[in-house]
Amino acid sequence: MKDKDFFKLVASVKEAGQIKSGKKKPSRIFKITPPDIKEIRNKLHLSQREFALMIGVSTSTLQNWEQGRREPDGPAKALLKVANNNPKAVMEALHT
């Protein structure tokens, strides 16, 4: 690695630390809002129990998401986004 590139990387890591500690504002923020989970479930014509089993979460977790008490994160959020855009593909891939 060239010195120039190394120093840019170090500066970037320091900047990330400042942003995380609140000393600096990020230049941009990405916020992915989860789609309406109940609407997705209804598109698939599944009960809460069936949908929860299909995507690998508990029924209570699904209920919390639907009622806005909790928000899905990570892979669950990505799966729900795909399910919102192409419910048939998700049903074919996950229906057991």
C-alpha distance (Angstrom), angle and dihedral (degrees) to the residues before:
residue distance angle dihedral
M1 . . .
K2 3.78 . .
D3 3.80 118.6 .
K4 3.80 91.0 -119.1
D5 3.80 91.7 56.0
F6 3.80 92.6 44.7
F7 3.81 92.8 53.2
K8 3.82 90.7 48.3
L9 3.79 88.9 52.5
V10 3.81 92.4 48.9
A11 3.81 90.8 48.8
S12 3.80 89.5 50.4
V13 3.80 92.3 51.9
K14 3.81 90.8 49.0
E15 3.80 90.5 49.8
A16 3.81 90.2 50.8
G17 3.81 89.0 53.2
Q18 3.80 91.0 51.5
I19 3.80 91.2 49.8
K20 3.80 92.1 48.2
S21 3.81 92.4 50.0
G22 3.82 91.3 48.2
K23 3.80 95.6 -114.3
K24 3.80 91.9 116.6
K25 3.79 133.2 29.8
P26 3.80 118.8 -124.9
S27 3.78 116.4 -109.4
R28 3.81 90.2 -128.7
I29 3.78 137.7 6.4
F30 3.77 126.6 -148.6
K31 3.79 115.7 -154.5
I32 3.75 118.7 -178.5
T33 3.75 111.7 -166.5
P34 3.77 116.1 -156.1
P35 3.77 116.7 -117.8
D36 3.79 121.5 -112.5
I37 3.79 100.2 -73.9
K38 3.78 96.0 -162.9
E39 3.80 89.4 53.1
I40 3.81 90.7 52.2
R41 3.80 91.2 48.9
N42 3.79 90.5 49.4
K43 3.83 91.1 50.3
L44 3.79 87.3 56.8
H45 3.83 91.9 46.2
L46 3.81 92.0 -128.0
S47 3.78 132.8 140.9
Q48 3.79 119.0 -123.7
R49 3.79 90.0 -102.4
E50 3.81 93.8 49.6
F51 3.81 93.7 46.5
A52 3.81 92.9 46.1
L53 3.81 90.9 51.3
M54 3.79 91.4 47.1
I55 3.82 94.9 53.4
G56 3.80 94.9 37.5
V57 3.81 103.1 -111.9
S58 3.79 132.4 114.9
T59 3.77 120.2 -96.0
S60 3.81 89.8 -117.7
T61 3.81 90.5 54.4
L62 3.79 90.1 51.7
Q63 3.82 90.8 48.0
N64 3.81 90.3 50.9
W65 3.80 90.1 52.0
E66 3.79 93.3 47.5
Q67 3.80 92.5 48.6
G68 3.81 93.6 46.4
R69 3.80 96.2 -116.8
R70 3.78 90.7 119.3
E71 3.77 136.8 15.9
P72 3.79 126.5 -136.5
D73 3.77 115.6 -117.8
G74 3.78 140.0 -168.5
P75 3.80 116.2 -3.0
A76 3.81 93.2 1.2
K77 3.80 91.2 58.4
A78 3.81 90.8 48.5
L79 3.81 92.2 48.1
L80 3.81 91.4 49.6
K81 3.79 91.0 50.1
V82 3.81 90.3 53.1
A83 3.81 90.4 45.1
N84 3.79 89.7 52.7
N85 3.81 92.7 51.7
N86 3.79 98.1 38.9
P87 3.81 112.9 13.0
K88 3.81 93.4 168.8
A89 3.81 92.1 58.0
V90 3.80 91.6 51.1
M91 3.79 91.6 46.8
E92 3.81 91.2 51.0
A93 3.81 92.6 46.3
L94 3.80 98.6 44.1
H95 3.77 107.0 25.9
T96 3.76 108.5 113.2
